Amino acid sequence: MGAYVIRRLLLIPVTVILISMIVFAMVRFIPGNIVDLIIVNESSSGTGIERAQIEQALGLDKPIYIQYGKWVTNIVFHGSLGQSLNGNQDIAKEIEQRLPVTFELGLMAIIIAVLISLPIGVYAAMRQDSIPDYILRSGAILLISVPGFWIGTMIMIYPAIWWGWSPPMQLIPFVKDPIGNLGMFLLPSIILGTSMTGSSMRMTRTMMLEVLRQDYIRTAWAKGLSERVVITRHALKNALSPVLTIIGMQIPVLVGGSVIIEQIFVLPGLGRLLLDSLSQRDYPVISGINLLVAIVVVFVNLCVDLTYGWFDPRIHYQ
């Protein structure tokens, strides 16, 4: 297992570099650029400025491979993601301030999804083809089909119209008001979590049905073991490996999904920062956020792969 982990760790820098190169180049193909935006703003204020001067000031007058090399050099040797083109803010500090918001939102969403999907999936498998099973499967399809941003929009609009209530519009720090902070994140995390619940529940049900048909499960029933012991000690652990894969694949999606949710609920997280940076064509901020997401995705995949051996002793790493 140690050799396997070392090989995976050695592949991480290669993967991250390739992803950073693709993102660094692709964001520059977005129609329009920050130079055009600056020229429009300066011309509207009556200040004339040449395009070449703006590109030189922002470092965009150099070839893209030189810009990429300078960006990577700053990260490797100085630990800096650079300055934003719009506002000249330190990107690392900006990400550091907004990362806890996205992390809290994603963590609560994952906890909600796991607490809902695993028990329901197990129960649906144990009561296969019964009325509760049909109801739960239909509910899972409904959760998969309904987009989270639509639910979030309805929650923001209709309670405000009917009862004059709306979620808090300003971030409540956890250290100042833990209950208020959790209450502020509860609705958006439920919306994100329920979007994950449908697929996780169906996968849990499918794998539990497959495991329950195995010979060792029949042997456990023949020994007279209770249903709780058979499910928790023998069946559930062996059925969780594919479910962990689904959950691991959904963790990076939380960052993408939180772009819309953070915008709807006015949460100052990474998703909202990414959306603002895209609208402003702030290339260094976009590249920095995507680099962070790429690193998280790679390490999450590694952690998920390593958990397979713990849940299923038949899996060996070479």
Secondary structure, DSSP 4 states (H G I P E B T S, - for coil): -HHHHHHHHHHHHHHHHHHHHHHHHHGGGSSS-HHHHHHHHHHHTT----HHHHHHHHTTTS-HHHHHHHHHHHHHHH----B-TTT--BHHHHHHHHHHHHHHHHHHHHHHHHHHHHHHHHHHHHTTTSHHHHHHHHHHHHHHHS-HHHHHHHHHHHHHHHTS----SS---TTT-HHHHHHHHHHHHHHHHHHHHHHHHHHHHHHHHHHHTSHHHHHHHHTT--HHHIIIIIIHHHHHHHHHHHHHHHHHHHHHHHHHHHHHTT--SHHHHHHHHHHHT-HHHHHHHHHHHHHHHHHHHHHHHHHHHHH-TT----
